[in-house]
């Protein structure tokens, strides 16, 4: 199941914190976490979790960076705060759960300042992001979605910032960097509406198969 910090660490029965924002998650004590109904349901009904949003590139560095000192000006390129993610990952590991890292590269949650970078700069930042994030969680997160939803509905590569500025090879590069960052990690390409060989999703399913086949052949 996908998890967020607030339901895990904020006890909705406690009127003093029930309206707390996500930014309060890292400061909520483990005793409060143990009392949350949501946390109890997650640990009793699931054996693996995915961090819903905070592990994506934009949230890590721009929109939900945690308690970074705002008095220091920065566009946060290469500047990370893993406090929210650490709290969720450590909680899951403490409960004996497996964790899938989601996601390293997805155009939808890429920081907006990337749009104005040169192709060379984007390549550099992509590689640094992958190595920084996987390196931080090496040994704790052993399974990663590397690239997410890079296909259009017709099965071709989606016209996103990475395809426009880097070309189709960006997918292969990301997987190679991810393997370098943690050779023991299980790496996944993730997409939606690719089930079945016939029906309304046939074109995308074919594109999905062809993409993965080509990546495997290049290995």
KAVENTA-V624457 format. One line per field, one symbol per residue. ss: DSSP state (H for helix, E for strand, - for the rest). phi: phi as a letter, one per 30 degrees, with the letter a starting at -180 (. if undefined). burial: I if it has 16 or more other ideal C-beta (glycine too) atoms within 10 Angstrom, else O. A space follows every 10 residues. Layout:
ss=???
phi=???
burial=???
This chain:
ss=-EE-HHHHH- ---------- -HHHHHH--H HHHHH-HHHH HHHHH--EEE E-----HHHH HHH------- ---------- --HHHHHHHH HHHH---EEE E---E-HHH- -HHHHH--HH HHHHHHHHHH HHHHHH---- --EEEEEE-- E-----E--- HHHHHH---H HHHHHHHHHH H----EEEEE ---------- -HHHHHHHHH HHHHHHHH-
phi=.dbbddddcc dddcddbdcd deddedcddd ddeddddedd deddcbcabb ddbdcdeded cbcbdidddd dcdacidicc bceddedddd dddddicdbc dbbdbbddcd edddecdded ddeddedddd ddddddcejc ccbbddbbhc cdedjddddc ddddcciddd deeddddddd dadcddcbcc abhbdicbjd cedddddddd ddddddddd
burial=OOIIIIIIII IOOOOOIOOI OIOOIIOIOO OIIOOIOIIO OIIOOOOOII IIIIIIIIII IIOIIIOOOO OOOOOIIOOI IIIIIIIIIO IIOOOOIOII IIIIIIIOII IOOIOOIOOO OIIOIIIOII OIIIOOIOOO IOOIIIIIII IOOOIOIOOI OIIOIIOOOI IOIIIIIIIO IIOOIOIIII IOOIOOOOOO IOOIIOIIOO IOOOIOOOO
